[in-house]
Amino acid sequence: MKAERTVEATVVEELPNAVYRLEVAGRHRVLGHPAGARVRNFVRLLPGDRVEVVLSGHDLTRGRITKKL
């Protein structure tokens, strides 16, 4: 089983269905969606906002947004 990785990212673009394009340090781009209770009480993110993302262990281009920094 591959381990998940928590990283800091910046919101680049808001996409349909509460999906965001994020930029991780080093110009790596990933797609992220809000996770858990965050979905019910979600604060809209804007381009330029910094967030904490848990990247999938299987697909490093997908992640869950867990916290706004």
CORMO-V833252 format. One record per residue. RES is the residue in three letters. PSI is psi in whole degrees, 0 to 359 (none if undefined). OMEGA is omega in radians with two decimals (* if undefined). Layout:
{{RES,PSI,OMEGA} {RES,PSI,OMEGA}}
//
This chain:
{{MET,131,-3.12} {LYS,144,-3.11} {ALA,146,3.05} {GLU,156,-3.08} {ARG,130,3.10} {THR,128,-3.12} {VAL,165,3.05} {GLU,139,-3.12} {ALA,168,3.10} {THR,136,3.12} {VAL,129,3.12} {VAL,319,-3.03} {GLU,145,3.05} {GLU,129,-3.14} {LEU,168,3.12} {PRO,159,3.07} {ASN,39,3.08} {ALA,41,3.06} {VAL,142,-3.11} {TYR,142,3.01} {ARG,125,-3.06} {LEU,151,3.08} {GLU,118,3.10} {VAL,155,3.14} {ALA,138,-3.14} {GLY,17,3.08} {ARG,19,3.10} {HIS,127,-3.10} {ARG,137,3.11} {VAL,162,3.02} {LEU,138,-3.13} {GLY,151,3.08} {HIS,153,3.13} {PRO,147,-3.05} {ALA,148,2.98} {GLY,223,-3.11} {ALA,341,3.11} {ARG,329,-3.12} {VAL,316,-3.12} {ARG,319,-3.07} {ASN,44,-2.97} {PHE,131,3.04} {VAL,127,-3.10} {ARG,136,3.11} {LEU,146,3.12} {LEU,154,3.08} {PRO,133,-3.12} {GLY,342,3.11} {ASP,142,3.08} {ARG,138,-3.10} {VAL,161,3.02} {GLU,131,-3.06} {VAL,137,3.03} {VAL,112,-3.13} {LEU,144,3.12} {SER,143,3.10} {GLY,337,-3.10} {HIS,327,-3.07} {ASP,105,-3.07} {LEU,4,3.08} {THR,2,-3.14} {ARG,147,3.12} {GLY,172,3.11} {ARG,130,3.09} {ILE,119,-3.08} {THR,338,-3.07} {LYS,142,3.00} {LYS,130,-3.10} {LEU,none,*}}
//
